Amino acid sequence: MLSFDCFWSFRSPYSYLLMPRLEALLRDHDVACRMRIVRPIAVRQASFFSNADPLWTGYLLRDTLRTAEFLGMPFRWPRPDPVVMDRATRTYLAEQPYIHRLSRLGQLACERGAGVAFAAAVSRLLWDGGTDDWHVGDHLARAVAPLGFDLAEMDAVVATEGERLAAAIVANEVDQRAAGHYGVPLMAFQDEPFFGQDRLDQLIWRLQQAGMTARCVR
C-alpha cells in the first residue's frame, strides 16, 4: 500500500481545514498516512510573527475565514489560543500551558495508530467555534472518547513519558525540514513536498500516478 507523511500542528488553522478531505482520502482509497505532529512555528521561533510584515497576519485571518467558507467548514480562532502570546511584544512565551500537552497527546495517539483521527477530533474542538474554554472540564475527553481514547490515561502517560514524546516531536521537525519545508500542513511523498491544505489535490494526483486505487465498496 502506498503511504505518505503529513506534518501537522494543532495551532495551524490550515491543518484543521485539511482534515475532512484527508480523512476522505484515507477512507476512499488504498493509501496510508503517517501523521507527524510538530510544534507550531511560533513555539519553535518565538519571534517569527513579530518580525513578519504586518500584512502577513491580516491576510492569514482573511484567507482562513474565506477558505473555511469555501470548504463549508465552521471556523473560529480557538478560545483560548493553543499558543500564548505576549501581545505587547507580539512574541510567544517560553512557558506554554496548552500546546505542549496537545502535541504530546497527539504524538501518543500517532504511536497508538490513530494519529489522524485524534488530530481531526481535537482540531474540530479547537477550531469549529462551538466550544469556549476547550482546555477545561471534559471537552477534550469527550472529543476523543468516541475514538476509544481515555484522556486521563493518556495524560498520565504524557506526565511520565513527556521527555520521550517531546523528543519524538523534535525528530518529526527535523524530518519535516528534510522533506522540503518548515510549515504545516506538509505532506511528503516519494521525496516530494506538498505544502499547504491547497496542495492536497496535487498530492492525490501524484498518488494516482504511483498507482493509488479506490477502495472496493461492498
Secondary structure by P-SEA (a helix, b strand, c coil): cbbbbbbcccccaaaaaacaaaaaaaaccccccbbbbbccccccccccccccccaaaaaaaaaaaaaaaaacccccccccccccccccccccccccccaaaaaaaaaaaaaaccaaaaaaaaaaaccccccccccccaaaaaaaccccccaaaaaaaaaaaaaaaaaaaaaaaaaaaaaccccccbbbccccccccccaaaaaaaaaaaacccccccc
